[in-house]
């Protein structure tokens, strides 16, 4: 099985925390979409004939695409890739794009799952993040999507926003259940260099992020998820039983995927490549030069292991030590377990049934623990 990721690098306006590749100008949208379809043909051998199980439109803001443009891209995929086992086609959407007509039009496409960038149900938080929508539009987008037949929904929520009280954070989480949303992703607000948020904090124009607040609200997230019946199957992802995201789960399980579009990443288990993060140069390389413009890294055995440790430790399945023994040797298992003893002792990890899994306490330090376990 494999996945295909399509990067749509356009947004109406820039969220102040975002460091993904995008443009607020739609001037070259038609040329870029033509380049996307051409790159799909150019890269048709990358997945070596594997069945494509998932397609994911990410960005940027893919909901800026018309239904006809979505159909054009999926039709191109169907021409060159095996879609006999296609299960999930996700489209990321901003609430302000999901008008009743646009939702109705998207029902005519292969899209069967929306990922809606809600972030918060409070206008105060949305204004702080410079989001293009308001809380009323967030509520409407969810209900209108469900009314149109899109029941397989996921939303994004951000915690750690200055001014977001613990009570308000619990309210945001309760809204997930109230609105019958089967899956949601939840992230701490992070300040990335080069973003508007980073600049505004640096010049004291806006309130800085509090790491202690973020940690406390992550603990609330874990407790509330259990109360509401959501599986916390990956550090940032939660789902009702039977509603885990197939595309994202495959990422964490090391399933190969092809990334199409500027800045998109691809992975086949042994190599990782990433396209140039420049719309104009991407278009030129595909349409004029007739070649892809990407960098590639061949992963060593050590890098493959470390990547497996990082991704698997974030999930509820943890590190499969049988898999480690098979691919990297029994001595590697011993090394991992020797290092993990300190985390097991502090009740941050559990060694059971030949797996190593983080506890709720350990999830607060997931990146640190993974880094310690790296070879």
C-alpha positions as a printed NumPy array, in Angstrom:
array([[  0.   ,   0.   ,   0.   ],
       [  1.053,   3.611,  -0.517],
       [ -0.201,   7.169,  -0.258],
       [ -0.089,  10.285,  -2.434],
       [  0.179,  13.762,  -0.945],
       [ -0.737,  16.793,  -3.08 ],
       [  0.553,  20.153,  -1.825],
       [ -1.653,  23.137,  -2.732],
       [  0.538,  26.17 ,  -1.879],
       [ -2.1  ,  28.921,  -1.759],
       [ -3.829,  30.758,   1.1  ],
       [ -6.141,  33.771,   1.303],
       [ -4.081,  35.175,   4.152],
       [ -1.151,  34.088,   6.296],
       [ -1.753,  32.659,   9.764],
       [  0.924,  34.261,  11.906],
       [  2.275,  30.927,  13.274],
       [  2.513,  29.053,   9.963],
       [  5.887,  28.074,   8.502],
       [  4.585,  25.817,   5.714],
       [  5.254,  26.763,   2.11 ],
       [  2.419,  28.854,   0.646],
       [  1.627,  32.037,  -1.28 ],
       [ -1.22 ,  34.505,  -0.762],
       [ -1.184,  35.28 ,  -4.488],
       [ -3.259,  33.079,  -6.794],
       [ -1.695,  34.629,  -9.896],
       [ -0.032,  31.418, -11.095],
       [ -2.652,  28.979,  -9.842],
       [ -3.555,  27.565, -13.268],
       [  0.103,  27.065, -14.216],
       [  0.819,  25.373, -10.905],
       [ -2.105,  22.986, -11.258],
       [ -0.869,  22.073, -14.731],
       [  2.575,  21.411, -13.238],
       [  1.009,  19.194, -10.556],
       [ -0.659,  17.009, -13.151],
       [  2.569,  16.817, -15.165],
       [  4.591,  15.853, -12.096],
       [  2.111,  13.08 , -11.319],
       [  2.922,  11.624, -14.722],
       [  6.677,  12.165, -14.326],
       [  6.731,  10.358, -10.966],
       [  4.467,   7.472, -11.946],
       [  7.222,   4.889, -11.319],
       [  8.162,   6.142,  -7.839],
       [  5.668,   3.889,  -6.014],
       [  6.65 ,   0.893,  -8.171],
       [  3.092,  -0.109,  -8.962],
       [  1.963,  -0.291,  -5.332],
       [ -1.738,   0.146,  -4.698],
       [ -2.579,   3.666,  -3.583],
       [ -4.714,   3.505,  -0.458],
       [ -4.928,   7.218,   0.334],
       [ -4.795,  10.624,  -1.355],
       [ -4.306,  13.707,   0.774],
       [ -4.749,  17.297,  -0.419],
       [ -2.713,  19.448,   1.983],
       [ -1.301,  22.932,   1.99 ],
       [ -1.708,  25.772,   2.013],
       [ -5.451,  25.756,   1.629],
       [ -6.719,  23.026,  -0.738],
       [-10.314,  24.187,  -0.214],
       [ -9.441,  27.051,  -2.569],
       [ -9.646,  24.467,  -5.362],
       [-12.876,  24.102,  -7.294],
       [-14.527,  20.699,  -7.562],
       [-13.478,  20.524, -11.217],
       [ -9.841,  21.164, -10.268],
       [ -9.965,  18.402,  -7.636],
       [-11.481,  16.021, -10.187],
       [ -8.798,  16.907, -12.717],
       [ -6.028,  15.972, -10.288],
       [ -7.67 ,  12.732,  -9.139],
       [ -8.381,  11.756, -12.759],
       [ -4.686,  12.205, -13.519],
       [ -3.769,  10.017, -10.554],
       [ -6.155,   7.323, -11.764],
       [ -4.446,   7.298, -15.165],
       [ -1.019,   6.478, -13.77 ],
       [ -1.514,   4.818, -10.366],
       [ -3.342,   1.777,  -9.054],
       [ -6.452,   3.01 ,  -7.212],
       [ -8.2  ,  -0.352,  -6.896],
       [ -7.865,  -0.202,  -3.105],
       [ -8.373,   3.538,  -2.597],
       [ -9.946,   4.047,   0.831],
       [ -9.492,   7.661,   1.854],
       [ -9.318,  10.969,  -0.014],
       [ -8.802,  13.86 ,   2.404],
       [ -9.03 ,  17.554,   1.608],
       [ -7.826,  20.158,   4.091],
       [-10.286,  23.047,   4.298],
       [-10.631,  26.404,   5.977],
       [-14.106,  27.038,   7.458],
       [-14.629,  30.247,   5.478],
       [-14.234,  28.31 ,   2.201],
       [-16.892,  25.737,   3.054],
       [-19.963,  27.492,   1.752],
       [-23.045,  25.395,   1.152],
       [-22.479,  25.462,  -2.616],
       [-18.795,  24.566,  -2.415],
       [-19.525,  21.653,  -0.108],
       [-22.233,  20.47 ,  -2.495],
       [-19.795,  20.711,  -5.419],
       [-17.117,  18.755,  -3.552],
       [-19.599,  15.915,  -3.048],
       [-19.205,  15.348,  -6.806],
       [-15.528,  14.541,  -6.327],
       [-13.662,  11.578,  -4.864],
       [-13.093,  13.487,  -1.618],
       [-14.656,  11.502,   1.239],
       [-13.006,  13.2  ,   4.211],
       [-12.568,  16.832,   5.267],
       [ -9.796,  18.062,   7.535],
       [-11.136,  21.407,   8.759],
       [ -8.758,  23.946,  10.27 ],
       [-10.921,  25.094,  13.177],
       [ -8.041,  25.793,  15.65 ],
       [-10.433,  27.255,  18.256],
       [-14.114,  27.952,  18.841],
       [-13.237,  31.336,  20.387],
       [-12.85 ,  34.467,  18.254],
       [-10.184,  35.809,  20.61 ],
       [ -7.854,  32.91 ,  19.797],
       [ -8.568,  33.089,  16.067],
       [ -7.725,  36.774,  16.01 ],
       [ -4.487,  36.126,  17.889],
       [ -3.516,  33.556,  15.229],
       [ -4.666,  35.805,  12.358],
       [ -7.039,  33.162,  11.063],
       [ -9.314,  34.085,   8.141],
       [-12.474,  32.7  ,   9.764],
       [-14.436,  33.322,  12.945],
       [-16.01 ,  30.999,  15.492],
       [-19.464,  31.17 ,  13.894],
       [-18.035,  30.105,  10.534],
       [-16.223,  27.231,  12.254],
       [-19.466,  25.922,  13.697],
       [-21.307,  26.375,  10.385],
       [-18.629,  24.61 ,   8.304],
       [-18.833,  21.484,  10.435],
       [-22.635,  21.292,  10.479],
       [-23.009,  22.137,   6.789],
       [-20.464,  19.452,   5.844],
       [-22.315,  16.862,   7.904],
       [-25.675,  17.907,   6.449],
       [-24.224,  17.395,   2.955],
       [-23.072,  13.864,   3.802],
       [-19.455,  14.415,   4.864],
       [-19.561,  12.487,   8.135],
       [-15.893,  11.447,   8.039],
       [-14.472,  14.666,   9.453],
       [-11.416,  15.691,  11.373],
       [-10.681,  19.117,  12.797],
       [ -7.529,  20.809,  14.087],
       [ -7.395,  22.407,  17.528],
       [ -4.532,  24.454,  18.963],
       [ -3.74 ,  24.769,  22.663],
       [ -1.248,  26.97 ,  24.487],
       [ -2.59 ,  30.146,  22.904],
       [ -2.065,  33.137,  25.238],
       [ -5.406,  33.931,  26.843],
       [ -6.779,  30.393,  26.359],
       [ -7.809,  29.385,  29.88 ],
       [ -7.97 ,  25.741,  30.929],
       [-11.753,  26.085,  31.143],
       [-11.937,  27.389,  27.56 ],
       [ -9.624,  24.61 ,  26.383],
       [-11.928,  22.023,  27.94 ],
       [-14.837,  23.739,  26.182],
       [-13.055,  23.4  ,  22.816],
       [-12.526,  19.691,  23.481],
       [-16.142,  19.186,  24.54 ],
       [-17.297,  20.766,  21.282],
       [-15.651,  17.886,  19.412],
       [-18.065,  15.451,  21.026],
       [-21.02 ,  17.844,  20.902],
       [-20.61 ,  18.188,  17.137],
       [-20.167,  14.41 ,  16.597],
       [-16.692,  14.755,  15.103],
       [-15.047,  11.298,  14.932],
       [-11.432,  12.463,  14.728],
       [ -9.393,  15.488,  15.689],
       [ -5.78 ,  16.636,  15.713],
       [ -4.451,  18.81 ,  18.499],
       [ -1.208,  20.779,  18.516],
       [  0.574,  23.116,  20.871],
       [  1.03 ,  26.6  ,  19.447],
       [  4.71 ,  26.763,  18.525],
       [  6.744,  29.797,  17.582],
       [  8.839,  29.112,  14.482],
       [ 11.604,  31.454,  13.39 ],
       [ 10.704,  33.509,  10.338],
       [  6.982,  33.582,  11.091],
       [  4.975,  36.704,  11.813],
       [  4.254,  35.376,  15.306],
       [  7.97 ,  35.061,  16.028],
       [  8.53 ,  38.652,  14.884],
       [  5.573,  40.024,  16.823],
       [  6.728,  38.383,  20.032],
       [ 10.297,  39.529,  19.479],
       [  9.236,  43.194,  19.133],
       [  6.807,  42.791,  22.055],
       [  3.793,  43.427,  19.828],
       [  1.971,  40.333,  21.046],
       [  1.892,  38.067,  24.099],
       [  4.484,  35.268,  24.072],
       [  3.637,  31.581,  24.336],
       [  3.938,  29.955,  27.771],
       [  5.52 ,  26.474,  27.723],
       [  4.057,  25.582,  31.13 ],
       [  0.565,  26.475,  29.915],
       [  1.04 ,  24.254,  26.85 ],
       [  2.211,  21.308,  28.982],
       [ -0.723,  21.696,  31.375],
       [ -3.199,  21.853,  28.514],
       [ -1.656,  18.77 ,  26.904],
       [ -2.361,  16.914,  30.148],
       [ -5.951,  18.186,  30.015],
       [ -6.132,  16.906,  26.432],
       [ -5.073,  13.4  ,  27.485],
       [ -7.543,  13.26 ,  30.377],
       [-10.455,  14.756,  28.423],
       [ -9.89 ,  12.424,  25.483],
       [-10.297,   9.393,  27.751],
       [-13.414,  10.906,  29.293],
       [-14.959,  11.482,  25.856],
       [-13.989,   8.031,  24.529],
       [-11.337,   9.103,  22.003],
       [ -8.257,   6.943,  21.421],
       [ -5.105,   9.031,  21.732],
       [ -3.451,   6.914,  19.075],
       [ -0.685,   9.391,  18.217],
       [  0.584,  12.31 ,  20.254],
       [ -1.29 ,  14.867,  18.161],
       [ -4.142,  12.703,  16.866],
       [ -7.249,  11.331,  18.527],
       [-10.145,   9.291,  17.172],
       [-13.235,   7.396,  18.143],
       [-12.752,   3.63 ,  17.644],
       [-12.705,   2.797,  13.94 ],
       [-12.036,   6.37 ,  12.808],
       [ -8.256,   6.667,  12.789],
       [ -6.826,   8.552,   9.798],
       [ -5.496,   5.984,   7.344],
       [ -3.14 ,   8.397,   5.553],
       [ -1.492,   9.754,   8.699],
       [ -1.346,   6.343,  10.37 ],
       [  0.546,   5.047,   7.358],
       [  3.09 ,   7.862,   7.786],
       [  3.858,   6.692,  11.318],
       [  4.022,   3.07 ,  10.24 ],
       [  6.581,   3.818,   7.523],
       [  4.32 ,   3.134,   4.523],
       [  5.748,   4.699,   1.318],
       [  4.197,   7.875,  -0.037],
       [  4.71 ,  10.208,  -2.977],
       [  4.6  ,  13.973,  -2.482],
       [  3.539,  16.156,  -5.417],
       [  3.871,  19.941,  -5.566],
       [  6.327,  22.571,  -4.3  ],
       [  7.925,  21.615,  -0.946],
       [  6.194,  18.202,  -0.931],
       [  8.124,  15.285,   0.581],
       [  8.288,  11.673,  -0.607],
       [  9.458,   8.529,   1.191],
       [  9.961,   4.961,  -0.022],
       [ 11.468,   3.399,   3.092],
       [ 15.085,   3.911,   2.101],
       [ 15.206,   7.386,   0.586],
       [ 13.557,  10.698,   1.324],
       [ 13.158,  13.487,  -1.208],
       [ 11.676,  16.954,  -1.098],
       [ 10.635,  19.259,  -3.917],
       [ 11.857,  22.811,  -4.277],
       [  9.862,  25.197,  -2.066],
       [  9.353,  27.913,  -4.664],
       [  6.24 ,  28.121,  -6.828],
       [  7.844,  29.9  ,  -9.798],
       [ 10.876,  27.588,  -9.923],
       [  8.684,  24.527,  -9.43 ],
       [  6.48 ,  25.546, -12.365],
       [  9.517,  26.284, -14.557],
       [ 11.212,  22.973, -13.789],
       [  8.097,  20.938, -14.626],
       [  6.559,  22.862, -17.537],
       [  9.666,  24.323, -19.203],
       [ 12.604,  22.114, -18.207],
       [ 10.44 ,  18.96 , -18.208],
       [ 12.046,  17.56 , -15.063],
       [ 11.419,  17.433, -11.339],
       [ 13.413,  19.733,  -9.077],
       [ 14.076,  17.995,  -5.761],
       [ 16.763,  17.049,  -3.292],
       [ 17.17 ,  13.474,  -2.118],
       [ 18.725,  11.758,   0.868],
       [ 19.567,   8.053,   0.976],
       [ 18.942,   6.924,   4.541],
       [ 21.571,   4.823,   6.262],
       [ 20.522,   1.851,   8.392],
       [ 21.072,   3.994,  11.471],
       [ 18.911,   6.805,  10.083],
       [ 16.159,   4.341,   9.163],
       [ 16.194,   2.991,  12.701],
       [ 16.173,   6.427,  14.3  ],
       [ 13.278,   7.486,  12.102],
       [ 11.384,   4.366,  13.128],
       [ 12.043,   5.122,  16.801],
       [ 10.85 ,   8.713,  16.424],
       [  7.626,   7.911,  14.557],
       [  6.593,   4.727,  16.364],
       [  7.231,   6.128,  19.845],
       [  4.635,   8.837,  19.111],
       [  1.917,   6.193,  18.67 ],
       [ -0.096,   4.02 ,  21.023],
       [  1.54 ,   0.954,  19.393],
       [  5.061,   2.042,  20.359],
       [  8.323,   0.476,  19.234],
       [  7.927,  -3.105,  18.034],
       [ 11.097,  -4.738,  19.336],
       [ 10.523,  -7.837,  17.185],
       [ 10.644,  -5.591,  14.127],
       [ 13.818,  -3.937,  15.442],
       [ 15.449,  -7.332,  15.99 ],
       [ 14.524,  -8.486,  12.477],
       [ 15.721,  -5.343,  10.675],
       [ 18.543,  -4.073,  12.881],
       [ 19.58 ,  -7.041,  15.056],
       [ 19.085,  -8.29 ,  18.608],
       [ 22.024,  -6.232,  19.899],
       [ 20.153,  -3.094,  18.864],
       [ 17.162,  -4.229,  20.941],
       [ 19.427,  -4.642,  23.955],
       [ 20.875,  -1.174,  23.438],
       [ 17.392,   0.385,  23.224],
       [ 16.159,  -1.42 ,  26.34 ],
       [ 19.277,  -0.51 ,  28.328],
       [ 18.728,   3.168,  27.509],
       [ 14.997,   2.879,  28.166],
       [ 15.474,   1.554,  31.713],
       [ 15.62 ,   5.079,  33.139],
       [ 12.337,   6.018,  31.47 ],
       [ 10.664,   2.796,  32.606],
       [ 11.854,   3.483,  36.155],
       [ 10.334,   6.988,  36.076],
       [  7.068,   5.552,  34.698],
       [  7.492,   7.394,  31.4  ],
       [  7.589,   4.19 ,  29.346],
       [  6.353,   0.596,  29.586],
       [  8.087,  -2.519,  28.25 ],
       [  5.368,  -5.094,  27.598],
       [  4.764,  -7.839,  25.015],
       [  8.079,  -6.955,  23.39 ],
       [  7.018,  -3.388,  22.685],
       [  8.173,  -0.129,  24.233],
       [  5.331,   2.349,  24.696],
       [  5.219,   5.784,  26.29 ],
       [  2.889,   6.428,  29.202],
       [  0.837,   9.615,  29.446],
       [  3.613,  10.975,  31.646],
       [  6.191,  10.048,  29.025],
       [  4.302,  11.685,  26.182],
       [  5.166,  15.058,  27.674],
       [  8.822,  14.258,  26.904],
       [  8.416,  12.225,  23.717],
       [ 11.002,  14.057,  21.622],
       [ 13.584,  13.939,  24.404],
       [ 13.044,  10.222,  25.042],
       [ 13.218,   9.405,  21.32 ],
       [ 16.443,  11.385,  21.04 ],
       [ 17.969,   9.427,  23.937],
       [ 17.038,   6.129,  22.27 ],
       [ 18.59 ,   7.096,  18.935],
       [ 21.727,   5.206,  17.91 ]])
